[in-house]
Amino acid sequence: MQNETISVPSIHCGNCTASIEKALTALPGVTEVRSEIDNKQVHVTFDPSKVSLVKIKAAIEDEGHEVGGHEVGGHEVG
């Protein structure tokens, strides 16, 4: 399993987090999703042999949200 924290600057309400969480949990290989409105981040646990980080980010964008990258050690990359 792989854990990633993705920056999603457009998260601003419960509807945002609900739509993102629903879209990501529907992807094969995603086992856990947790969104944080205050930090504007989505934490995802997934099986990289079943789904890629690129597909996860695309699913967030398909919900109408901009993806800023993912966090490594508290610093945004990519």
Steps between C-alpha positions, in 0.01 A plus 500: 500500500607855430401814690490842336390845609368706211457876514153607377481880537133518396365296793277738698200305631355166599354448153849531354641236730201270451522511120876439502475216751218334304691524171822363647346213696337387173844444347631143515793476741412804713455380858478824698427867428499783750445863400595803709322827428728707728823371341351467150643149473384151412674201658473184292608141566505284189650195331729633224469171311128577451483879465758771433542835670434658159156332486424610856586861417293477179199380703533805727523728197195328346308617809591858408792552737849624426777270616810672633735204538583266783680560825830345601621589846264795513621649171295495185658327201387420146 
